Amino acid sequence: MKKAFLLLLLVLLTAAGVFAQGTPQAPQTKLKVGDTAPDFTLTDTAGNKVKLSDFRGKKSVVLAFYVLAFTGG
């Protein structure tokens, strides 16, 4: 019973800390609609490094960002 109470207390304190931080602000950028995206490197699902510039002139690329998707957050 004591362990369950301590676990519940820990969960509540953790949740209170998360909510106390508030909503994070979006980063500022000078990009505008229609601008060329800056080059960046990401890791694909197979663990390979892939650069955006690898696709320039070869394929159409759609950048889709899903905030907190698959992060457990």
N, CA, C and O atoms as a GROMACS GRO file, in nm:
protein
  292
    1MET      N    1   0.082  -0.119   0.000
    1MET     CA    2   0.000   0.000   0.000
    1MET      C    3   0.086   0.125   0.000
    1MET      O    4   0.058   0.222  -0.070
    2LYS      N    5   0.193   0.122   0.080
    2LYS     CA    6   0.282   0.237   0.089
    2LYS      C    7   0.352   0.262  -0.045
    2LYS      O    8   0.369   0.376  -0.086
    3LYS      N    9   0.392   0.154  -0.114
    3LYS     CA   10   0.458   0.168  -0.244
    3LYS      C   11   0.362   0.228  -0.346
    3LYS      O   12   0.402   0.313  -0.426
    4ALA      N   13   0.237   0.185  -0.344
    4ALA     CA   14   0.137   0.238  -0.437
    4ALA      C   15   0.116   0.387  -0.413
    4ALA      O   16   0.103   0.465  -0.507
    5PHE      N   17   0.112   0.428  -0.284
    5PHE     CA   18   0.095   0.569  -0.251
    5PHE      C   19   0.214   0.650  -0.301
    5PHE      O   20   0.196   0.758  -0.358
    6LEU      N   21   0.335   0.599  -0.280
    6LEU     CA   22   0.454   0.671  -0.324
    6LEU      C   23   0.459   0.681  -0.476
    6LEU      O   24   0.499   0.784  -0.531
    7LEU      N   25   0.419   0.576  -0.544
    7LEU     CA   26   0.415   0.578  -0.690
    7LEU      C   27   0.314   0.681  -0.739
    7LEU      O   28   0.343   0.757  -0.831
    8LEU      N   29   0.197   0.684  -0.678
    8LEU     CA   30   0.095   0.782  -0.715
    8LEU      C   31   0.146   0.923  -0.690
    8LEU      O   32   0.124   1.011  -0.773
    9LEU      N   33   0.211   0.946  -0.579
    9LEU     CA   34   0.265   1.077  -0.547
    9LEU      C   35   0.370   1.118  -0.649
    9LEU      O   36   0.373   1.233  -0.692
   10LEU      N   37   0.456   1.025  -0.688
   10LEU     CA   38   0.558   1.053  -0.788
   10LEU      C   39   0.495   1.090  -0.922
   10LEU      O   40   0.540   1.185  -0.988
   11VAL      N   41   0.392   1.018  -0.962
   11VAL     CA   42   0.323   1.046  -1.088
   11VAL      C   43   0.260   1.185  -1.083
   11VAL      O   44   0.270   1.261  -1.180
   12LEU      N   45   0.196   1.217  -0.974
   12LEU     CA   46   0.130   1.349  -0.962
   12LEU      C   47   0.232   1.462  -0.963
   12LEU      O   48   0.209   1.565  -1.026
   13LEU      N   49   0.343   1.445  -0.894
   13LEU     CA   50   0.446   1.549  -0.894
   13LEU      C   51   0.509   1.567  -1.031
   13LEU      O   52   0.537   1.679  -1.072
   14THR      N   53   0.530   1.456  -1.101
   14THR     CA   54   0.585   1.464  -1.236
   14THR      C   55   0.487   1.536  -1.329
   14THR      O   56   0.529   1.621  -1.407
   15ALA      N   57   0.360   1.502  -1.321
   15ALA     CA   58   0.259   1.567  -1.405
   15ALA      C   59   0.251   1.716  -1.373
   15ALA      O   60   0.237   1.798  -1.464
   16ALA      N   61   0.260   1.752  -1.247
   16ALA     CA   62   0.254   1.892  -1.208
   16ALA      C   63   0.372   1.968  -1.266
   16ALA      O   64   0.358   2.083  -1.309
   17GLY      N   65   0.489   1.906  -1.268
   17GLY     CA   66   0.607   1.970  -1.326
   17GLY      C   67   0.594   1.990  -1.476
   17GLY      O   68   0.638   2.092  -1.528
   18VAL      N   69   0.536   1.893  -1.544
   18VAL     CA   70   0.516   1.905  -1.689
   18VAL      C   71   0.420   2.018  -1.721
   18VAL      O   72   0.446   2.097  -1.811
   19PHE      N   73   0.309   2.025  -1.648
   19PHE     CA   74   0.210   2.129  -1.676
   19PHE      C   75   0.259   2.266  -1.633
   19PHE      O   76   0.215   2.367  -1.689
   20ALA      N   77   0.346   2.273  -1.536
   20ALA     CA   78   0.397   2.402  -1.489
   20ALA      C   79   0.486   2.467  -1.593
   20ALA      O   80   0.501   2.589  -1.594
   21GLN      N   81   0.545   2.387  -1.681
   21GLN     CA   82   0.634   2.442  -1.783
   21GLN      C   83   0.558   2.519  -1.890
   21GLN      O   84   0.616   2.605  -1.956
   22GLY      N   85   0.431   2.491  -1.907
   22GLY     CA   86   0.352   2.562  -2.007
   22GLY      C   87   0.376   2.508  -2.147
   22GLY      O   88   0.448   2.410  -2.166
   23THR      N   89   0.315   2.573  -2.243
   23THR     CA   90   0.327   2.534  -2.382
   23THR      C   91   0.456   2.590  -2.440
   23THR      O   92   0.482   2.709  -2.428
   24PRO      N   93   0.539   2.505  -2.501
   24PRO     CA   94   0.664   2.555  -2.560
   24PRO      C   95   0.635   2.646  -2.678
   24PRO      O   96   0.539   2.625  -2.752
   25GLN      N   97   0.717   2.746  -2.695
   25GLN     CA   98   0.703   2.839  -2.806
   25GLN      C   99   0.768   2.782  -2.932
   25GLN      O  100   0.870   2.714  -2.925
   26ALA      N  101   0.706   2.809  -3.045
   26ALA     CA  102   0.762   2.765  -3.173
   26ALA      C  103   0.890   2.843  -3.201
   26ALA      O  104   0.897   2.962  -3.170
   27PRO      N  105   0.990   2.778  -3.260
   27PRO     CA  106   1.113   2.850  -3.293
   27PRO      C  107   1.087   2.955  -3.400
   27PRO      O  108   1.001   2.938  -3.486
   28GLN      N  109   1.162   3.063  -3.393
   28GLN     CA  110   1.149   3.170  -3.491
   28GLN      C  111   1.227   3.133  -3.617
   28GLN      O  112   1.333   3.072  -3.609
   29THR      N  113   1.174   3.170  -3.731
   29THR     CA  114   1.241   3.141  -3.858
   29THR      C  115   1.220   3.258  -3.954
   29THR      O  116   1.124   3.334  -3.941
   30LYS      N  117   1.308   3.269  -4.048
   30LYS     CA  118   1.294   3.372  -4.151
   30LYS      C  119   1.242   3.311  -4.281
   30LYS      O  120   1.231   3.380  -4.383
   31LEU      N  121   1.210   3.181  -4.279
   31LEU     CA  122   1.157   3.115  -4.398
   31LEU      C  123   1.016   3.163  -4.426
   31LEU      O  124   0.938   3.191  -4.336
   32LYS      N  125   0.986   3.172  -4.554
   32LYS     CA  126   0.851   3.210  -4.597
   32LYS      C  127   0.796   3.099  -4.686
   32LYS      O  128   0.871   3.015  -4.737
   33VAL      N  129   0.667   3.100  -4.704
   33VAL     CA  130   0.604   3.003  -4.793
   33VAL      C  131   0.668   3.016  -4.931
   33VAL      O  132   0.680   3.126  -4.985
   34GLY      N  133   0.708   2.903  -4.987
   34GLY     CA  134   0.770   2.902  -5.120
   34GLY      C  135   0.921   2.905  -5.117
   34GLY      O  136   0.984   2.881  -5.220
   35ASP      N  137   0.982   2.934  -5.001
   35ASP     CA  138   1.128   2.933  -4.990
   35ASP      C  139   1.180   2.790  -5.003
   35ASP      O  140   1.110   2.694  -4.970
   36THR      N  141   1.304   2.776  -5.050
   36THR     CA  142   1.368   2.646  -5.055
   36THR      C  143   1.405   2.605  -4.913
   36THR      O  144   1.462   2.684  -4.838
   37ALA      N  145   1.374   2.483  -4.877
   37ALA     CA  146   1.406   2.434  -4.742
   37ALA      C  147   1.557   2.422  -4.727
   37ALA      O  148   1.626   2.380  -4.820
   38PRO      N  149   1.609   2.459  -4.610
   38PRO     CA  150   1.753   2.442  -4.587
   38PRO      C  151   1.788   2.293  -4.582
   38PRO      O  152   1.706   2.210  -4.542
   39ASP      N  153   1.910   2.261  -4.621
   39ASP     CA  154   1.952   2.121  -4.621
   39ASP      C  155   1.963   2.070  -4.477
   39ASP      O  156   2.007   2.144  -4.388
   40PHE      N  157   1.925   1.947  -4.455
   40PHE     CA  158   1.938   1.884  -4.324
   40PHE      C  159   1.956   1.734  -4.344
   40PHE      O  160   1.926   1.680  -4.450
   41THR      N  161   2.003   1.668  -4.240
   41THR     CA  162   2.026   1.523  -4.242
   41THR      C  163   1.943   1.458  -4.134
   41THR      O  164   1.940   1.504  -4.020
   42LEU      N  165   1.876   1.350  -4.169
   42LEU     CA  166   1.797   1.270  -4.074
   42LEU      C  167   1.834   1.123  -4.090
   42LEU      O  168   1.898   1.084  -4.187
   43THR      N  169   1.794   1.045  -3.994
   43THR     CA  170   1.816   0.900  -4.000
   43THR      C  171   1.685   0.834  -4.042
   43THR      O  172   1.580   0.859  -3.982
   44ASP      N  173   1.691   0.747  -4.145
   44ASP     CA  174   1.569   0.678  -4.188
   44ASP      C  175   1.541   0.559  -4.098
   44ASP      O  176   1.616   0.533  -4.004
   45THR      N  177   1.433   0.489  -4.126
   45THR     CA  178   1.392   0.378  -4.040
   45THR      C  179   1.489   0.261  -4.041
   45THR      O  180   1.484   0.175  -3.953
   46ALA      N  181   1.578   0.256  -4.141
   46ALA     CA  182   1.678   0.151  -4.148
   46ALA      C  183   1.810   0.193  -4.083
   46ALA      O  184   1.906   0.116  -4.081
   47GLY      N  185   1.815   0.316  -4.030
   47GLY     CA  186   1.935   0.365  -3.963
   47GLY      C  187   2.034   0.435  -4.055
   47GLY      O  188   2.144   0.469  -4.013
   48ASN      N  189   1.996   0.456  -4.182
   48ASN     CA  190   2.084   0.523  -4.278
   48ASN      C  191   2.065   0.674  -4.270
   48ASN      O  192   1.954   0.723  -4.250
   49LYS      N  193   2.176   0.748  -4.287
   49LYS     CA  194   2.169   0.895  -4.290
   49LYS      C  195   2.119   0.938  -4.428
   49LYS      O  196   2.169   0.890  -4.530
   50VAL      N  197   2.021   1.028  -4.430
   50VAL     CA  198   1.964   1.078  -4.556
   50VAL      C  199   1.961   1.229  -4.549
   50VAL      O  200   1.912   1.287  -4.452
   51LYS      N  201   2.014   1.293  -4.655
   51LYS     CA  202   2.012   1.439  -4.662
   51LYS      C  203   1.902   1.483  -4.758
   51LYS      O  204   1.875   1.417  -4.858
   52LEU      N  205   1.841   1.595  -4.726
   52LEU     CA  206   1.739   1.650  -4.816
   52LEU      C  207   1.798   1.676  -4.953
   52LEU      O  208   1.733   1.651  -5.055
   53SER      N  209   1.920   1.724  -4.958
   53SER     CA  210   1.983   1.757  -5.087
   53SER      C  211   2.005   1.633  -5.174
   53SER      O  212   2.026   1.645  -5.295
   54ASP      N  213   2.002   1.513  -5.115
   54ASP     CA  214   2.015   1.390  -5.194
   54ASP      C  215   1.902   1.375  -5.296
   54ASP      O  216   1.918   1.307  -5.397
   55PHE      N  217   1.789   1.439  -5.270
   55PHE     CA  218   1.672   1.426  -5.357
   55PHE      C  219   1.656   1.542  -5.454
   55PHE      O  220   1.568   1.538  -5.541
   56ARG      N  221   1.739   1.646  -5.442
   56ARG     CA  222   1.725   1.764  -5.526
   56ARG      C  223   1.738   1.726  -5.673
   56ARG      O  224   1.839   1.668  -5.714
   57GLY      N  225   1.636   1.760  -5.752
   57GLY     CA  226   1.636   1.734  -5.895
   57GLY      C  227   1.599   1.591  -5.931
   57GLY      O  228   1.592   1.558  -6.050
   58LYS      N  229   1.576   1.505  -5.832
   58LYS     CA  230   1.545   1.365  -5.860
   58LYS      C  231   1.400   1.330  -5.831
   58LYS      O  232   1.336   1.258  -5.908
   59LYS      N  233   1.348   1.379  -5.720
   59LYS     CA  234   1.215   1.342  -5.676
   59LYS      C  235   1.148   1.461  -5.610
   59LYS      O  236   1.213   1.556  -5.568
   60SER      N  237   1.016   1.454  -5.603
   60SER     CA  238   0.943   1.553  -5.525
   60SER      C  239   0.948   1.510  -5.379
   60SER      O  240   0.936   1.392  -5.348
   61VAL      N  241   0.966   1.606  -5.289
   61VAL     CA  242   0.976   1.577  -5.147
   61VAL      C  243   0.870   1.657  -5.073
   61VAL      O  244   0.855   1.777  -5.095
   62VAL      N  245   0.797   1.591  -4.987
   62VAL     CA  246   0.700   1.658  -4.900
   62VAL      C  247   0.752   1.647  -4.757
   62VAL      O  248   0.779   1.537  -4.708
   63LEU      N  249   0.764   1.762  -4.691
   63LEU     CA  250   0.806   1.762  -4.551
   63LEU      C  251   0.682   1.771  -4.465
   63LEU      O  252   0.606   1.868  -4.475
   64ALA      N  253   0.660   1.672  -4.382
   64ALA     CA  254   0.545   1.672  -4.291
   64ALA      C  255   0.597   1.650  -4.150
   64ALA      O  256   0.665   1.551  -4.123
   65PHE      N  257   0.564   1.743  -4.061
   65PHE     CA  258   0.610   1.735  -3.923
   65PHE      C  259   0.491   1.707  -3.834
   65PHE      O  260   0.393   1.783  -3.835
   66TYR      N  261   0.497   1.601  -3.758
   66TYR     CA  262   0.390   1.563  -3.666
   66TYR      C  263   0.444   1.583  -3.525
   66TYR      O  264   0.520   1.501  -3.474
   67VAL      N  265   0.403   1.692  -3.462
   67VAL     CA  266   0.452   1.727  -3.331
   67VAL      C  267   0.414   1.619  -3.230
   67VAL      O  268   0.297   1.582  -3.219
   68LEU      N  269   0.513   1.570  -3.159
   68LEU     CA  270   0.500   1.469  -3.056
   68LEU      C  271   0.452   1.332  -3.106
   68LEU      O  272   0.421   1.245  -3.025
   69ALA      N  273   0.445   1.313  -3.237
   69ALA     CA  274   0.403   1.183  -3.288
   69ALA      C  275   0.509   1.079  -3.260
   69ALA      O  276   0.627   1.103  -3.283
   70PHE      N  277   0.470   0.966  -3.210
   70PHE     CA  278   0.557   0.853  -3.183
   70PHE      C  279   0.666   0.883  -3.081
   70PHE      O  280   0.768   0.814  -3.078
   71THR      N  281   0.646   0.985  -2.996
   71THR     CA  282   0.747   1.020  -2.897
   71THR      C  283   0.706   0.978  -2.757
   71THR      O  284   0.788   0.984  -2.665
   72GLY      N  285   0.582   0.937  -2.740
   72GLY     CA  286   0.535   0.903  -2.608
   72GLY      C  287   0.504   1.026  -2.523
   72GLY      O  288   0.478   1.015  -2.403
   73GLY      N  289   0.508   1.145  -2.587
   73GLY     CA  290   0.489   1.269  -2.511
   73GLY      C  291   0.356   1.330  -2.524
   73GLY      O  292   0.330   1.434  -2.465
   0.00000   0.00000   0.00000
